[in-house]
Amino acid sequence: MTQSISRRNFFKGTVAGAGLLALGGAFAAEEKPIQGFEDKASNTDKSRVWTPISDRKVRVGLVGYGVCKFGAAFEFQNHPNVEVVAVSDLIPERCAELAKVCKCEKTYPSLEEMVKDPKIEAIFVATDAPSHCQHCIEVLKSGKHVASAVPAVFGNLEDADRLFEAVKSSGLNYMMFETTTFHNDTYAMRQIYNAGGFGKMLYTEGEYYHYMDTPIDSYKGWRIGLPPQWYPTHSNGYYMTVTGGSFTEVSCMAAPSVIPEFQPDANRYKNPFATEIALFRTSEGGMARMAVSWDTPGLGGEMGRVRGQKGSLYGGQYEGKADISGIVLEKPPLPPGVDVGGHGGSHGYLCEEFVNSILQARTPLVNIAWALNMTVSGIVAHQSALKGGELMKIPQYTL
């Protein structure tokens, strides 16, 4: 018997493709918001009431207030179980603005200075992507829990190993704030998958499309010419945050770009591609097609579909053999005063998950293994693209 499920319409209000992340540039002349931040569609179950698990406040430091102003975007300053102890940004004006937004008096000129503060027990790293790995290692070395914006590492497999060992040896919590984790669709997919509603996942599609025909201002211009599969977590999340699995091998095809910044002699990465389409083998033995593109105008965003032996989920509907009527597909309520935030209403939930993982002394979602499996598979995919689609093995990370 095939079952079509849309009874609670858990995608209500969601605009397909609205969930774009940090590659958005500064506000345009008409003051349009950065792409993705405007997407606050969330299927939060309003019939339930948030219940605190503790009255303790985690003492948090926030670092980074650049183009996307991510230091204040994830609601730490509004969470009842958080005290924002200090903030930091290398640029004094930005640091002052972050302090004002978070109502925090203590500031530091750099992360390196902040980690010395014994009052801080956890730090959210929202610095430039090339610095994520080193900054997270510095936080862990100081004896503090750490959360990071995506990606976990930036184009470097050796950095992945360094970060993995740093997390393991520290015994502290690490979490990557991958926004697809709490999209309406991926949250529902994860609930159905964990309940057996998909069975073995045979085929998954994930897509991250963000048209970038104009160079995006960022710290030291790190986004200019960025290899698409070095920023792969928004597409890869449609398999990995649903199943907790990984990709084991990849063949990736790519095409030259007409955008000037994506010519090999025009960017620091010697990268000729702005579109890379990867075909992965999954740890379940299935397949996944993951697309990242900067030079295809039109519908953009983070989106995906899943097909399993027992059922599939496309466009908000589950079609399959399993009875999923008892599975809660809506996201739970957040604390009063904590907004769901942008990128598919994911920001507040990522904060809540990280804070609760510390309070409960447990491993968070998007832990170091998930984070590196999501990130490293893209690094190898780009290597495959440079070799004309050669099939390549992918390093695996497990806790």
C-alpha positions in Angstrom: 0.0 0.0 0.0 1.4 3.4 -1.0 0.9 6.2 1.4 0.9 9.9 0.4 1.5 12.1 3.5 1.0 15.9 3.4 -1.6 16.0 6.1 0.2 18.4 8.4 1.8 20.3 5.5 5.1 20.6 7.2 6.5 22.7 4.4 3.8 25.4 4.7 5.3 28.8 4.1 8.6 27.4 2.8 9.8 28.8 -0.4 11.8 26.2 -2.3 15.3 27.5 -2.7 15.1 30.3 -0.2 17.7 28.8 2.2 20.9 30.3 0.9 23.9 30.6 3.2 26.9 32.7 3.8 28.0 33.4 0.2 25.5 36.3 0.0 27.1 39.6 -0.5 26.6 43.0 1.3 23.2 44.6 1.0 22.3 45.9 -2.5 21.3 49.4 -3.2 17.7 48.6 -2.5 18.7 47.2 0.9 17.7 43.6 0.1 18.7 41.2 2.9 21.5 38.7 2.4 20.0 35.7 0.6 18.9 33.1 3.0 18.4 35.4 6.0 14.9 36.3 4.8 13.9 32.6 4.8 12.3 32.1 8.3 9.7 29.6 7.3 9.6 27.0 10.1 7.0 24.3 10.8 7.5 24.7 14.5 4.8 22.9 16.5 3.1 25.8 18.3 0.8 23.5 20.3 3.8 22.4 22.4 5.6 24.5 25.1 9.4 24.7 25.4 10.6 23.1 28.7 14.0 24.0 30.1 16.3 21.1 30.8 18.4 23.2 33.2 18.5 26.7 34.9 22.3 26.9 34.2 23.7 29.5 31.8 26.5 28.5 29.5 29.1 31.2 29.3 29.7 31.9 25.6 32.1 34.0 23.5 31.2 35.1 20.0 33.8 35.7 17.3 33.2 37.2 13.9 30.9 39.9 12.6 31.7 40.1 8.9 29.6 40.3 5.7 26.9 38.0 7.1 27.1 39.2 10.7 27.0 35.6 11.8 28.3 36.3 15.3 24.8 37.5 16.3 22.7 35.6 13.8 22.2 32.3 15.8 20.4 33.8 18.8 23.0 33.0 21.5 22.3 36.5 23.0 18.6 35.7 23.4 18.9 32.1 24.7 17.8 31.8 28.4 20.6 29.2 29.0 23.3 31.4 27.7 25.4 34.3 29.0 27.3 36.1 26.3 30.5 36.9 28.2 32.5 38.5 25.4 32.6 39.2 21.7 35.4 39.7 19.2 36.2 40.8 15.7 39.5 41.9 14.1 37.9 45.1 12.8 37.1 47.4 15.8 34.0 49.0 14.4 32.5 45.5 13.7 33.5 44.3 17.2 31.7 47.3 18.7 28.6 46.7 16.7 28.6 43.0 17.7 28.9 44.0 21.4 26.0 46.4 21.0 23.7 43.9 19.3 24.5 41.2 21.9 24.3 43.7 24.8 27.8 42.6 25.9 30.3 45.0 27.5 33.4 42.8 27.2 35.3 42.8 23.9 38.5 41.3 22.6 40.6 42.4 19.6 41.0 38.7 18.4 40.1 35.2 19.1 43.6 34.5 20.3 43.0 36.9 23.1 39.5 35.8 23.8 40.5 32.1 24.4 42.6 33.2 27.4 39.5 34.4 29.3 38.8 31.7 32.0 35.2 32.8 32.4 34.3 31.6 28.9 33.4 27.9 28.5 32.3 27.8 24.9 33.0 29.9 21.8 31.1 30.2 18.5 33.5 30.7 15.6 32.0 32.8 12.8 35.3 33.9 11.2 36.4 33.5 7.6 36.2 30.0 6.3 40.0 29.5 5.7 40.5 30.2 9.5 37.8 27.9 10.9 40.1 24.9 11.5 42.9 26.8 13.2 40.5 28.9 15.3 38.6 25.8 16.5 41.8 24.1 17.4 42.8 27.2 19.4 39.5 27.2 21.3 39.8 23.5 22.1 43.4 23.9 23.3 42.1 26.5 25.7 39.7 23.9 27.2 36.5 25.4 25.8 33.7 23.8 23.8 33.5 25.1 20.2 30.9 25.6 17.5 31.8 26.7 14.0 30.2 28.2 10.9 30.6 26.0 7.8 32.7 24.5 6.3 34.6 22.7 9.0 37.9 22.9 7.1 38.8 24.7 3.9 40.1 22.7 1.0 42.8 20.9 3.1 42.7 17.2 4.0 45.5 17.5 6.5 43.6 20.2 8.4 40.7 17.7 8.6 42.9 15.2 10.4 44.3 17.9 12.7 40.9 19.1 13.7 39.6 15.5 14.2 42.5 14.7 16.6 42.1 18.0 18.4 38.4 17.3 19.1 39.0 13.7 20.1 41.9 14.4 22.5 40.1 17.4 24.1 37.0 15.5 25.2 35.0 18.7 24.5 32.0 19.4 22.3 32.5 20.4 18.7 29.5 21.3 16.4 29.4 22.6 12.9 26.3 24.9 12.3 25.1 23.3 9.0 21.8 25.0 8.3 20.2 22.1 6.4 20.1 20.2 9.7 17.0 22.1 10.7 15.2 22.8 7.5 11.6 21.7 7.6 12.2 19.0 5.0 15.5 17.6 6.3 14.2 17.6 9.9 11.1 15.6 8.7 13.4 13.3 6.6 15.6 12.6 9.6 12.5 11.7 11.7 11.2 9.4 9.1 14.6 7.8 8.4 15.2 7.1 12.1 11.8 5.5 12.4 12.5 3.2 9.4 10.2 4.9 7.0 12.7 5.0 4.2 14.6 1.8 4.8 18.0 1.7 3.1 18.5 5.0 1.2 19.1 4.2 -2.4 19.3 7.7 -4.0 19.6 11.2 -2.6 19.8 14.5 -4.4 21.2 17.7 -2.8 21.6 21.1 -4.4 23.2 24.4 -3.5 22.7 27.0 -6.2 23.9 30.6 -5.6 24.5 32.8 -8.6 27.7 34.9 -8.1 28.4 36.8 -11.2 29.6 39.8 -9.0 32.6 39.4 -6.7 31.5 39.2 -3.0 33.3 41.3 -0.5 34.7 39.2 2.3 37.8 39.0 4.6 40.8 39.0 2.4 38.6 38.1 -0.6 38.4 34.4 0.3 35.2 33.8 -1.6 36.5 35.0 -4.9 37.0 32.0 -7.2 36.0 29.6 -4.5 35.8 26.0 -5.8 32.1 25.0 -5.4 32.8 21.7 -3.8 34.9 23.3 -1.1 31.6 24.7 0.2 29.6 21.5 -0.1 27.7 21.1 3.2 24.4 22.7 2.1 24.0 20.0 -0.5 25.7 17.1 1.3 23.5 17.8 4.3 20.5 16.3 2.4 22.1 12.9 2.9 24.3 13.2 5.9 22.1 15.2 8.3 19.2 12.9 7.4 21.0 9.5 7.8 24.2 10.3 9.8 26.0 8.3 7.0 28.9 9.3 4.8 30.2 9.3 1.2 32.9 6.7 0.5 33.9 7.5 -3.1 33.1 10.1 -5.8 33.3 11.0 -9.4 32.7 14.7 -10.0 32.1 16.5 -13.3 32.6 20.2 -13.8 32.3 22.9 -16.5 34.4 26.0 -17.2 32.8 29.3 -16.2 32.3 32.5 -18.2 32.5 34.5 -14.9 35.9 36.3 -14.9 36.8 35.4 -11.3 36.5 31.7 -12.1 39.4 31.6 -14.5 42.5 29.7 -13.3 44.7 32.8 -13.5 42.2 35.1 -11.8 41.8 33.5 -8.4 44.2 32.3 -5.6 42.9 28.7 -6.0 43.7 28.4 -9.7 40.1 27.1 -9.9 38.5 27.0 -13.4 35.1 25.9 -12.2 31.9 27.5 -10.9 29.7 24.5 -11.2 30.6 21.0 -9.9 28.3 18.1 -9.9 29.4 15.1 -7.8 28.1 11.5 -7.9 28.9 9.8 -4.6 28.7 6.3 -3.3 27.1 6.3 0.2 28.1 4.3 3.3 24.8 2.4 2.9 25.8 1.3 -0.6 23.4 3.8 -2.3 24.1 6.8 -4.5 23.9 10.5 -4.1 24.1 13.4 -6.6 25.3 16.6 -5.0 25.4 19.8 -7.0 27.0 23.1 -6.1 27.0 26.0 -8.6 27.9 29.7 -8.6 27.2 30.5 -12.2 23.7 29.2 -13.0 21.1 32.0 -12.7 17.5 31.2 -11.8 16.1 29.3 -8.9 18.7 29.2 -6.1 19.0 27.8 -2.7 19.5 24.6 -0.6 17.1 21.8 -1.7 17.0 18.1 -1.9 15.1 14.9 -2.3 15.5 11.3 -0.9 14.5 7.9 -2.2 14.6 4.7 -0.1 13.6 1.1 -0.4 10.4 1.8 1.6 9.6 5.3 0.6 10.6 8.7 -0.9 10.1 12.3 0.1 9.8 14.9 -2.7 8.3 18.4 -2.4 6.8 18.0 1.1 5.1 14.6 0.5 6.1 11.2 1.7 5.2 8.4 -0.7 5.8 4.9 0.5 4.9 1.6 2.1 5.6 2.6 5.7 3.0 4.0 8.1 4.5 7.3 9.4 1.3 8.7 10.9 2.8 8.5 14.4 6.0 10.3 13.6 6.3 13.9 14.7 7.4 15.8 11.6 7.2 19.3 13.1 10.1 20.9 14.9 9.8 21.4 18.6 9.3 24.8 20.1 12.3 27.1 20.9 12.7 29.0 24.2 10.7 32.2 24.5 12.6 35.1 22.9 14.7 32.8 20.6 13.8 33.4 17.0 13.9 30.6 14.5 16.2 32.8 12.3 17.0 32.5 8.7 18.1 29.7 6.3 14.9 27.8 6.6 14.3 28.7 10.2 17.4 26.9 11.3 19.5 29.4 13.2 17.7 29.2 16.6 17.6 25.4 16.4 21.4 25.1 15.8 22.0 27.3 18.9 19.6 25.3 21.0 21.2 22.0 20.0 24.7 23.2 20.8 23.7 24.7 24.1 21.7 21.6 25.1 24.6 19.3 24.2 26.8 21.1 26.7 24.1 21.1 29.4 23.4 17.4 28.9 27.1 16.5 28.5 26.3 14.7 25.2 27.6 14.6 21.6 25.7 17.2 19.5 24.2 16.7 16.1 26.7 17.7 13.3 29.5 16.5 15.6 33.1 16.4 14.3 32.5 13.1 12.4 29.4 14.5 10.6 31.1 17.8 10.0 34.2 16.4 8.4 32.4 13.7 6.4 30.2 16.5 5.0 33.2 18.8 4.2 36.0 16.4 3.2 33.8 14.7 0.6 33.6 18.0 -1.2 37.3 18.5 -1.1 37.9 15.1 -2.8 35.1 15.9 -5.3 36.9 19.0 -6.4 40.1 16.9 -6.9 38.1 14.5 -9.0 36.7 17.4 -11.1 40.3 18.6 -11.8 41.0 15.1 -13.0 38.1 14.9 -15.4 35.8 13.0 -13.1 38.2 10.3 -11.9 36.7 8.0 -9.3 38.3 8.7 -6.0 38.1 7.3 -2.4 37.1 9.6 0.4 38.6 9.5 3.9 36.1 8.4 6.6 35.6 9.9 10.1 33.8 8.0 12.9 33.4 8.6 16.6 
